[in-house]
């Protein structure tokens, strides 16, 4: 009995792990989606879903990307343009995350309203007000934190842009 239960848990965990990755196989004008790696004659994009975010990566490309953090830790230089591009990317990501927070906030408020409706409570019920305030405070804090980071990144970006040597930026 224990072996059977252990096997079922293992099987479910492997199916759950594979469900987060899908491969988009393309050949000529045909597109096929698969949970397994595409055959050699197809071009392949890897689509991953994690924590509500979907990313699609062209997994045919086999280029090695240098991690900017490793370059800084090895006291190598990063070009000013690359650093500004990385800052822009992070600012964009944080703005997208703020938009996502607004969607989550609206969803949670809608769920709370449905719960209140089915429990036939009025809108001025104290428990409803407390739960609504908790949701609002939590998402306001998350958005405020992101906005603070965006502000700091923008200040850093302006500082880098104002520097005279356009070739390299080195952080010690």
Backbone as JSON Lines, residues from 0, in Angstrom:
{"i":0,"aa":"X","n":[0.83,-1.19,0.0],"ca":[0.0,0.0,0.0],"c":[0.87,1.26,0.0]}
{"i":1,"aa":"X","n":[1.91,1.27,0.82],"ca":[2.79,2.43,0.89],"c":[3.55,2.62,-0.41]}
{"i":2,"aa":"X","n":[3.95,1.5,-1.04],"ca":[4.65,1.6,-2.32],"c":[3.75,2.18,-3.39]}
{"i":3,"aa":"X","n":[2.51,1.76,-3.38],"ca":[1.54,2.26,-4.37],"c":[1.32,3.76,-4.18]}
{"i":4,"aa":"X","n":[1.18,4.2,-2.94],"ca":[0.99,5.62,-2.64],"c":[2.22,6.43,-3.04]}
{"i":5,"aa":"X","n":[3.4,5.89,-2.75],"ca":[4.64,6.57,-3.12],"c":[4.76,6.7,-4.63]}
{"i":6,"aa":"X","n":[4.41,5.63,-5.35],"ca":[4.45,5.68,-6.82],"c":[3.48,6.73,-7.36]}
{"i":7,"aa":"X","n":[2.28,6.8,-6.79],"ca":[1.29,7.77,-7.26],"c":[1.78,9.2,-7.03]}
{"i":8,"aa":"X","n":[2.39,9.45,-5.87],"ca":[2.93,10.78,-5.59],"c":[4.04,11.13,-6.57]}
{"i":9,"aa":"X","n":[4.92,10.17,-6.86],"ca":[6.01,10.4,-7.8],"c":[5.46,10.68,-9.19]}
{"i":10,"aa":"X","n":[4.48,9.9,-9.62],"ca":[3.9,10.08,-10.95],"c":[3.22,11.44,-11.07]}
{"i":11,"aa":"X","n":[2.49,11.84,-10.06],"ca":[1.82,13.14,-10.1],"c":[2.82,14.28,-10.1]}
{"i":12,"aa":"X","n":[3.91,14.13,-9.36],"ca":[4.9,15.21,-9.33],"c":[5.59,15.36,-10.68]}
{"i":13,"aa":"X","n":[5.85,14.26,-11.37],"ca":[6.5,14.37,-12.68],"c":[5.54,14.94,-13.7]}
{"i":14,"aa":"X","n":[4.26,14.59,-13.63],"ca":[3.3,15.17,-14.57],"c":[3.13,16.66,-14.3]}
{"i":15,"aa":"X","n":[3.14,17.05,-13.05],"ca":[3.01,18.46,-12.7],"c":[4.2,19.28,-13.19]}
{"i":16,"aa":"X","n":[5.39,18.69,-13.13],"ca":[6.58,19.41,-13.58],"c":[6.57,19.59,-15.08]}
{"i":17,"aa":"X","n":[6.11,18.58,-15.82],"ca":[6.07,18.68,-17.27],"c":[4.99,19.61,-17.75]}
{"i":18,"aa":"X","n":[3.92,19.78,-16.98],"ca":[2.81,20.61,-17.42],"c":[3.21,22.08,-17.51]}
{"i":19,"aa":"X","n":[4.31,22.49,-16.89],"ca":[4.74,23.88,-16.93],"c":[5.55,24.2,-18.18]}
{"i":20,"aa":"X","n":[5.93,23.2,-18.96],"ca":[6.74,23.42,-20.15],"c":[6.06,22.79,-21.35]}
{"i":21,"aa":"X","n":[5.92,23.6,-22.4],"ca":[5.34,23.13,-23.66],"c":[6.3,23.55,-24.76]}
{"i":22,"aa":"X","n":[6.42,22.74,-25.78],"ca":[7.29,23.06,-26.91],"c":[6.44,23.41,-28.11]}
{"i":23,"aa":"X","n":[6.81,24.5,-28.76],"ca":[6.14,24.94,-29.98],"c":[7.04,24.53,-31.14]}
{"i":24,"aa":"X","n":[6.58,23.54,-31.91],"ca":[7.37,23.0,-33.01],"c":[6.87,23.6,-34.32]}
{"i":25,"aa":"X","n":[7.79,24.15,-35.13],"ca":[7.41,24.84,-36.36],"c":[8.2,24.28,-37.54]}
{"i":26,"aa":"X","n":[7.49,24.02,-38.62],"ca":[8.12,23.57,-39.86],"c":[7.28,24.13,-41.0]}
{"i":27,"aa":"X","n":[7.93,24.85,-41.9],"ca":[7.24,25.55,-42.98],"c":[6.17,26.46,-42.38]}
{"i":28,"aa":"X","n":[4.9,26.23,-42.7],"ca":[3.84,27.06,-42.14],"c":[3.03,26.31,-41.1]}
{"i":29,"aa":"X","n":[3.51,25.15,-40.67],"ca":[2.79,24.33,-39.7],"c":[3.35,24.57,-38.3]}
{"i":30,"aa":"X","n":[2.45,24.65,-37.32],"ca":[2.84,24.82,-35.92],"c":[2.16,23.71,-35.11]}
{"i":31,"aa":"X","n":[2.94,23.03,-34.3],"ca":[2.43,21.96,-33.45],"c":[2.94,22.22,-32.03]}
{"i":32,"aa":"X","n":[2.07,22.03,-31.05],"ca":[2.46,22.18,-29.66],"c":[2.6,20.79,-29.05]}
{"i":33,"aa":"X","n":[3.67,20.6,-28.28],"ca":[3.98,19.28,-27.74],"c":[4.53,19.41,-26.32]}
{"i":34,"aa":"X","n":[4.36,18.36,-25.53],"ca":[4.95,18.34,-24.2],"c":[6.33,17.69,-24.22]}
{"i":35,"aa":"X","n":[6.73,17.2,-25.39],"ca":[8.06,16.61,-25.54],"c":[8.88,17.46,-26.5]}
{"i":36,"aa":"X","n":[10.19,17.26,-26.49],"ca":[11.09,18.01,-27.35],"c":[10.75,17.73,-28.81]}
{"i":37,"aa":"X","n":[10.85,18.75,-29.66],"ca":[10.51,18.63,-31.07],"c":[11.53,17.77,-31.81]}
{"i":38,"aa":"X","n":[11.1,17.1,-32.89],"ca":[12.05,16.37,-33.73],"c":[13.05,17.32,-34.38]}
{"i":39,"aa":"X","n":[14.17,16.8,-34.86],"ca":[15.27,17.61,-35.39],"c":[14.84,18.5,-36.55]}
{"i":40,"aa":"X","n":[13.93,18.02,-37.41],"ca":[13.57,18.79,-38.6],"c":[12.67,20.0,-38.29]}
{"i":41,"aa":"X","n":[12.23,20.15,-37.05],"ca":[11.38,21.26,-36.65],"c":[12.2,22.32,-35.93]}
{"i":42,"aa":"X","n":[11.8,23.58,-36.11],"ca":[12.34,24.65,-35.25],"c":[11.55,24.57,-33.95]}
{"i":43,"aa":"X","n":[12.16,24.99,-32.86],"ca":[11.55,24.78,-31.56],"c":[11.6,26.04,-30.71]}
{"i":44,"aa":"X","n":[10.46,26.36,-30.08],"ca":[10.4,27.38,-29.04],"c":[9.91,26.7,-27.78]}
{"i":45,"aa":"X","n":[10.52,27.05,-26.67],"ca":[10.14,26.47,-25.38],"c":[9.24,27.47,-24.67]}
{"i":46,"aa":"X","n":[8.05,27.04,-24.3],"ca":[7.09,27.91,-23.62],"c":[6.96,27.41,-22.19]}
{"i":47,"aa":"X","n":[7.27,28.3,-21.24],"ca":[7.22,27.93,-19.83],"c":[6.18,28.78,-19.12]}
{"i":48,"aa":"X","n":[5.48,28.17,-18.18],"ca":[4.49,28.86,-17.37],"c":[4.87,28.66,-15.92]}
{"i":49,"aa":"X","n":[5.12,29.78,-15.22],"ca":[5.51,29.69,-13.82],"c":[5.0,30.92,-13.08]}
{"i":50,"aa":"X","n":[4.29,30.69,-12.0],"ca":[3.77,31.76,-11.15],"c":[2.92,32.75,-11.94]}
{"i":51,"aa":"X","n":[2.14,32.26,-12.87],"ca":[1.25,33.12,-13.63],"c":[1.9,33.86,-14.78]}
{"i":52,"aa":"X","n":[3.16,33.61,-15.02],"ca":[3.88,34.32,-16.09],"c":[4.3,33.31,-17.15]}
{"i":53,"aa":"X","n":[4.0,33.62,-18.4],"ca":[4.35,32.75,-19.51],"c":[5.51,33.36,-20.27]}
{"i":54,"aa":"X","n":[6.55,32.56,-20.52],"ca":[7.68,33.03,-21.31],"c":[7.91,32.07,-22.46]}
{"i":55,"aa":"X","n":[8.26,32.64,-23.62],"ca":[8.56,31.84,-24.8],"c":[9.99,32.13,-25.2]}
{"i":56,"aa":"X","n":[10.8,31.07,-25.31],"ca":[12.21,31.2,-25.63],"c":[12.51,30.37,-26.86]}
{"i":57,"aa":"X","n":[13.24,30.97,-27.81],"ca":[13.68,30.23,-28.98],"c":[14.79,29.3,-28.53]}
{"i":58,"aa":"X","n":[14.45,28.03,-28.31],"ca":[15.43,27.11,-27.77],"c":[16.3,26.47,-28.85]}
{"i":59,"aa":"X","n":[16.14,26.89,-30.11],"ca":[17.05,26.44,-31.17],"c":[18.39,27.15,-31.06]}
{"i":60,"aa":"X","n":[18.35,28.38,-30.59],"ca":[19.58,29.17,-30.48],"c":[20.43,28.64,-29.34]}
{"i":61,"aa":"X","n":[21.68,28.4,-29.63],"ca":[22.59,27.86,-28.62],"c":[23.69,28.86,-28.32]}
{"i":62,"aa":"X","n":[23.33,30.08,-27.97],"ca":[24.35,31.07,-27.67],"c":[24.53,31.19,-26.17]}
{"i":63,"aa":"X","n":[25.75,31.36,-25.77],"ca":[26.07,31.5,-24.37],"c":[25.99,32.99,-24.01]}
{"i":64,"aa":"X","n":[25.14,33.29,-23.06],"ca":[25.0,34.68,-22.64],"c":[25.83,34.88,-21.38]}
{"i":65,"aa":"X","n":[26.52,36.01,-21.36],"ca":[27.32,36.32,-20.19],"c":[26.44,37.01,-19.16]}
{"i":66,"aa":"X","n":[26.47,36.49,-17.97],"ca":[25.69,37.06,-16.89],"c":[26.33,38.37,-16.46]}
{"i":67,"aa":"X","n":[25.58,39.5,-16.5],"ca":[26.17,40.79,-16.13],"c":[26.66,40.83,-14.68]}
{"i":68,"aa":"X","n":[25.98,40.14,-13.79],"ca":[26.4,40.13,-12.4],"c":[27.75,39.42,-12.25]}
{"i":69,"aa":"X","n":[27.92,38.31,-12.95],"ca":[29.21,37.61,-12.9],"c":[30.32,38.48,-13.47]}
{"i":70,"aa":"X","n":[30.01,39.22,-14.53],"ca":[31.03,40.11,-15.12],"c":[31.45,41.17,-14.12]}
{"i":71,"aa":"X","n":[30.49,41.73,-13.4],"ca":[30.85,42.74,-12.39],"c":[31.64,42.13,-11.24]}
{"i":72,"aa":"X","n":[31.24,40.93,-10.82],"ca":[31.95,40.29,-9.72],"c":[33.36,39.9,-10.11]}
{"i":73,"aa":"X","n":[33.58,39.62,-11.38],"ca":[34.92,39.3,-11.87],"c":[35.7,40.56,-12.24]}
{"i":74,"aa":"X","n":[35.14,41.71,-11.89],"ca":[35.74,43.03,-12.15],"c":[35.99,43.26,-13.64]}
{"i":75,"aa":"X","n":[35.1,42.71,-14.44],"ca":[35.14,43.01,-15.86],"c":[34.24,44.22,-16.1]}
{"i":76,"aa":"X","n":[34.32,44.77,-17.27],"ca":[33.52,45.96,-17.56],"c":[32.31,45.6,-18.39]}
{"i":77,"aa":"X","n":[31.29,46.41,-18.24],"ca":[30.08,46.3,-19.04],"c":[29.94,47.63,-19.77]}
{"i":78,"aa":"X","n":[29.59,47.57,-21.02],"ca":[29.45,48.82,-21.76],"c":[28.29,49.63,-21.18]}
{"i":79,"aa":"X","n":[28.41,50.93,-21.35],"ca":[27.39,51.84,-20.84],"c":[26.04,51.52,-21.46]}
{"i":80,"aa":"X","n":[26.04,51.23,-22.75],"ca":[24.79,50.93,-23.44],"c":[24.15,49.65,-22.89]}
{"i":81,"aa":"X","n":[24.98,48.64,-22.62],"ca":[24.47,47.38,-22.08],"c":[23.9,47.58,-20.69]}
{"i":82,"aa":"X","n":[24.59,48.38,-19.87],"ca":[24.1,48.65,-18.52],"c":[22.77,49.4,-18.57]}
{"i":83,"aa":"X","n":[22.67,50.39,-19.45],"ca":[21.42,51.13,-19.59],"c":[20.31,50.21,-20.09]}
{"i":84,"aa":"X","n":[20.66,49.3,-20.98],"ca":[19.67,48.35,-21.5],"c":[19.18,47.43,-20.37]}
{"i":85,"aa":"X","n":[20.09,46.97,-19.53],"ca":[19.71,46.12,-18.4],"c":[18.82,46.87,-17.41]}
{"i":86,"aa":"X","n":[19.15,48.14,-17.16],"ca":[18.32,48.95,-16.27],"c":[16.93,49.15,-16.87]}
{"i":87,"aa":"X","n":[16.86,49.44,-18.16],"ca":[15.57,49.6,-18.83],"c":[14.74,48.32,-18.74]}
{"i":88,"aa":"X","n":[15.41,47.19,-18.92],"ca":[14.72,45.91,-18.84],"c":[14.13,45.66,-17.47]}
{"i":89,"aa":"X","n":[14.88,45.98,-16.44],"ca":[14.39,45.77,-15.07],"c":[13.26,46.74,-14.75]}
{"i":90,"aa":"X","n":[13.37,47.98,-15.21],"ca":[12.3,48.96,-14.99],"c":[11.02,48.49,-15.68]}
{"i":91,"aa":"X","n":[11.16,48.0,-16.91],"ca":[10.0,47.49,-17.65],"c":[9.37,46.31,-16.91]}
{"i":92,"aa":"X","n":[10.22,45.4,-16.41],"ca":[9.7,44.24,-15.68],"c":[8.92,44.65,-14.44]}
{"i":93,"aa":"X","n":[9.44,45.62,-13.72],"ca":[8.76,46.09,-12.5],"c":[7.43,46.77,-12.84]}
{"i":94,"aa":"X","n":[7.4,47.51,-13.93],"ca":[6.13,48.14,-14.35],"c":[5.12,47.07,-14.75]}
{"i":95,"aa":"X","n":[5.58,46.03,-15.43],"ca":[4.69,44.93,-15.79],"c":[4.17,44.23,-14.53]}
{"i":96,"aa":"X","n":[5.04,44.07,-13.55],"ca":[4.64,43.43,-12.3],"c":[3.59,44.27,-11.59]}
{"i":97,"aa":"X","n":[3.74,45.61,-11.63],"ca":[2.72,46.48,-11.03],"c":[1.37,46.3,-11.73]}
{"i":98,"aa":"X","n":[1.39,46.17,-13.05],"ca":[0.14,45.93,-13.79],"c":[-0.47,44.6,-13.37]}
{"i":99,"aa":"X","n":[0.38,43.61,-13.2],"ca":[-0.08,42.3,-12.78],"c":[-0.69,42.37,-11.38]}
{"i":100,"aa":"X","n":[-0.08,43.16,-10.49],"ca":[-0.64,43.34,-9.15],"c":[-2.03,43.95,-9.21]}
{"i":101,"aa":"X","n":[-2.26,44.88,-10.12],"ca":[-3.59,45.49,-10.24],"c":[-4.63,44.46,-10.69]}
{"i":102,"aa":"X","n":[-4.21,43.57,-11.58],"ca":[-5.12,42.51,-12.02],"c":[-5.44,41.58,-10.86]}
{"i":103,"aa":"X","n":[-4.41,41.21,-10.08],"ca":[-4.62,40.34,-8.93],"c":[-5.5,41.02,-7.88]}
{"i":104,"aa":"X","n":[-5.28,42.31,-7.67],"ca":[-6.09,43.06,-6.7],"c":[-7.57,43.02,-7.11]}
{"i":105,"aa":"X","n":[-7.83,43.31,-8.38],"ca":[-9.21,43.31,-8.87],"c":[-9.84,41.93,-8.72]}
{"i":106,"aa":"X","n":[-9.05,40.89,-9.0],"ca":[-9.56,39.53,-8.88],"c":[-9.89,39.19,-7.43]}
{"i":107,"aa":"X","n":[-9.01,39.56,-6.51],"ca":[-9.27,39.25,-5.1],"c":[-10.45,40.04,-4.56]}
{"i":108,"aa":"X","n":[-10.59,41.28,-4.99],"ca":[-11.74,42.08,-4.55],"c":[-13.03,41.48,-5.11]}
{"i":109,"aa":"X","n":[-12.99,41.03,-6.35],"ca":[-14.16,40.39,-6.95],"c":[-14.53,39.11,-6.19]}
{"i":110,"aa":"X","n":[-13.52,38.34,-5.82],"ca":[-13.76,37.11,-5.06],"c":[-14.37,37.45,-3.7]}
{"i":111,"aa":"X","n":[-13.87,38.5,-3.07],"ca":[-14.4,38.94,-1.78],"c":[-15.85,39.41,-1.92]}
{"i":112,"aa":"X","n":[-16.14,40.12,-3.01],"ca":[-17.52,40.57,-3.24],"c":[-18.46,39.38,-3.44]}
{"i":113,"aa":"X","n":[-18.01,38.37,-4.17],"ca":[-18.84,37.17,-4.36],"c":[-19.1,36.47,-3.03]}
{"i":114,"aa":"X","n":[-18.04,36.38,-2.23],"ca":[-18.18,35.74,-0.91],"c":[-19.19,36.51,-0.05]}
{"i":115,"aa":"X","n":[-19.08,37.83,-0.07],"ca":[-20.01,38.67,0.69],"c":[-21.44,38.5,0.19]}
{"i":116,"aa":"X","n":[-21.6,38.42,-1.13],"ca":[-22.93,38.26,-1.71],"c":[-23.57,36.95,-1.27]}
{"i":117,"aa":"X","n":[-22.8,35.85,-1.35],"ca":[-23.36,34.55,-1.01],"c":[-23.59,34.39,0.49]}
{"i":118,"aa":"X","n":[-22.89,35.17,1.28],"ca":[-23.12,35.13,2.72],"c":[-24.17,36.16,3.12]}
{"i":119,"aa":"X","n":[-24.76,36.82,2.15],"ca":[-25.8,37.86,2.31],"c":[-25.43,38.88,3.39]}
{"i":120,"aa":"X","n":[-24.22,39.4,3.25],"ca":[-23.77,40.45,4.16],"c":[-23.86,41.79,3.42]}
{"i":121,"aa":"X","n":[-24.16,42.87,4.14],"ca":[-24.19,44.19,3.48],"c":[-22.76,44.69,3.22]}
{"i":122,"aa":"X","n":[-22.64,45.69,2.34],"ca":[-21.31,46.22,2.02],"c":[-20.66,46.92,3.22]}
{"i":123,"aa":"X","n":[-21.46,47.36,4.17],"ca":[-20.89,48.05,5.33],"c":[-20.6,47.1,6.49]}
{"i":124,"aa":"X","n":[-20.6,45.78,6.23],"ca":[-20.26,44.79,7.24],"c":[-18.79,44.96,7.64]}
{"i":125,"aa":"X","n":[-18.49,44.99,8.95],"ca":[-17.11,45.23,9.4],"c":[-16.11,44.17,8.91]}
{"i":126,"aa":"X","n":[-16.51,42.91,8.84],"ca":[-15.57,41.88,8.4],"c":[-15.22,42.07,6.92]}
{"i":127,"aa":"X","n":[-16.19,42.48,6.12],"ca":[-15.94,42.76,4.7],"c":[-14.97,43.94,4.57]}
{"i":128,"aa":"X","n":[-15.2,44.98,5.37],"ca":[-14.33,46.15,5.33],"c":[-12.9,45.82,5.72]}
{"i":129,"aa":"X","n":[-12.73,44.97,6.74],"ca":[-11.39,44.57,7.17],"c":[-10.67,43.76,6.09]}
{"i":130,"aa":"X","n":[-11.37,42.81,5.49],"ca":[-10.75,42.0,4.45],"c":[-10.4,42.85,3.23]}
{"i":131,"aa":"X","n":[-11.29,43.78,2.89],"ca":[-11.02,44.67,1.76],"c":[-9.81,45.55,2.04]}
{"i":132,"aa":"X","n":[-9.7,46.04,3.27],"ca":[-8.56,46.87,3.66],"c":[-7.26,46.07,3.63]}
{"i":133,"aa":"X","n":[-7.3,44.8,4.05],"ca":[-6.1,43.94,4.01],"c":[-5.62,43.76,2.57]}
{"i":134,"aa":"X","n":[-6.57,43.5,1.67],"ca":[-6.22,43.31,0.25],"c":[-5.6,44.6,-0.29]}
{"i":135,"aa":"X","n":[-6.26,45.71,-0.02],"ca":[-5.78,47.0,-0.53],"c":[-4.4,47.33,0.03]}
{"i":136,"aa":"X","n":[-4.21,47.15,1.32],"ca":[-2.91,47.44,1.93],"c":[-1.8,46.57,1.37]}
{"i":137,"aa":"X","n":[-2.09,45.28,1.2],"ca":[-1.07,44.35,0.69],"c":[-0.61,44.75,-0.71]}
{"i":138,"aa":"X","n":[-1.57,45.02,-1.6],"ca":[-1.2,45.36,-2.97],"c":[-0.62,46.77,-3.06]}
{"i":139,"aa":"X","n":[-1.07,47.68,-2.19],"ca":[-0.45,49.01,-2.15],"c":[1.01,48.92,-1.73]}
{"i":140,"aa":"X","n":[1.31,48.06,-0.75],"ca":[2.69,47.88,-0.3],"c":[3.56,47.3,-1.41]}
{"i":141,"aa":"X","n":[3.04,46.28,-2.11],"ca":[3.81,45.67,-3.2],"c":[4.09,46.69,-4.3]}
{"i":142,"aa":"X","n":[3.08,47.45,-4.69],"ca":[3.24,48.45,-5.74],"c":[4.18,49.57,-5.27]}
{"i":143,"aa":"X","n":[4.05,49.97,-4.01],"ca":[4.92,51.02,-3.47],"c":[6.39,50.57,-3.48]}
{"i":144,"aa":"X","n":[6.64,49.33,-3.08],"ca":[8.01,48.81,-3.11],"c":[8.57,48.82,-4.53]}
{"i":145,"aa":"X","n":[7.78,48.36,-5.49],"ca":[8.24,48.37,-6.88],"c":[8.48,49.79,-7.37]}
{"i":146,"aa":"X","n":[7.6,50.72,-7.02],"ca":[7.77,52.11,-7.45],"c":[9.03,52.72,-6.86]}
{"i":147,"aa":"X","n":[9.36,52.36,-5.61],"ca":[10.59,52.85,-5.0],"c":[11.82,52.31,-5.74]}
{"i":148,"aa":"X","n":[11.78,51.05,-6.1],"ca":[12.9,50.45,-6.84],"c":[13.01,51.1,-8.22]}
{"i":149,"aa":"X","n":[11.87,51.34,-8.87],"ca":[11.87,52.0,-10.18],"c":[12.49,53.39,-10.06]}
{"i":150,"aa":"X","n":[12.14,54.1,-9.01],"ca":[12.69,55.45,-8.81],"c":[14.21,55.4,-8.64]}
{"i":151,"aa":"X","n":[14.69,54.45,-7.83],"ca":[16.13,54.31,-7.61],"c":[16.83,53.92,-8.92]}
{"i":152,"aa":"X","n":[16.24,52.99,-9.67],"ca":[16.84,52.58,-10.94],"c":[16.88,53.74,-11.93]}
{"i":153,"aa":"X","n":[15.82,54.55,-11.97],"ca":[15.81,55.71,-12.86],"c":[16.88,56.73,-12.46]}
{"i":154,"aa":"X","n":[17.07,56.92,-11.16],"ca":[18.13,57.83,-10.7],"c":[19.5,57.3,-11.12]}
{"i":155,"aa":"X","n":[19.7,56.01,-10.95],"ca":[20.97,55.39,-11.33],"c":[21.18,55.5,-12.84]}
{"i":156,"aa":"X","n":[20.11,55.32,-13.58],"ca":[20.16,55.42,-15.04],"c":[20.54,56.84,-15.48]}
{"i":157,"aa":"X","n":[19.95,57.84,-14.84],"ca":[20.28,59.24,-15.17],"c":[21.73,59.53,-14.82]}
{"i":158,"aa":"X","n":[22.21,59.0,-13.7],"ca":[23.6,59.2,-13.29],"c":[24.56,58.6,-14.33]}
{"i":159,"aa":"X","n":[24.25,57.4,-14.78],"ca":[25.09,56.73,-15.78],"c":[25.05,57.49,-17.11]}
{"i":160,"aa":"X","n":[23.87,57.94,-17.51],"ca":[23.73,58.68,-18.77],"c":[24.49,60.0,-18.74]}
{"i":161,"aa":"X","n":[24.59,60.62,-17.56],"ca":[25.26,61.9,-17.43],"c":[26.79,61.79,-17.42]}
{"i":162,"aa":"X","n":[27.31,60.6,-17.21],"ca":[28.76,60.42,-17.17],"c":[29.35,60.68,-18.55]}
{"i":163,"aa":"X","n":[30.55,61.25,-18.58],"ca":[31.16,61.63,-19.85],"c":[31.75,60.47,-20.66]}
{"i":164,"aa":"X","n":[32.5,59.54,-20.07],"ca":[33.06,58.49,-20.93],"c":[31.96,57.53,-21.41]}
{"i":165,"aa":"X","n":[31.64,57.55,-22.7],"ca":[30.55,56.71,-23.19],"c":[30.93,55.26,-23.4]}
{"i":166,"aa":"X","n":[32.24,54.92,-23.32],"ca":[32.62,53.55,-23.67],"c":[32.31,52.52,-22.6]}
{"i":167,"aa":"X","n":[32.84,52.68,-21.42],"ca":[32.7,51.61,-20.44],"c":[32.26,52.15,-19.08]}
{"i":168,"aa":"X","n":[31.54,51.35,-18.35],"ca":[31.13,51.65,-16.99],"c":[31.61,50.52,-16.1]}
{"i":169,"aa":"X","n":[32.36,50.88,-15.09],"ca":[32.92,49.84,-14.21],"c":[32.41,50.08,-12.8]}
{"i":170,"aa":"X","n":[31.99,49.02,-12.15],"ca":[31.51,49.11,-10.78],"c":[32.51,48.4,-9.87]}
{"i":171,"aa":"X","n":[33.0,49.08,-8.87],"ca":[33.93,48.45,-7.92],"c":[33.27,48.31,-6.59]}
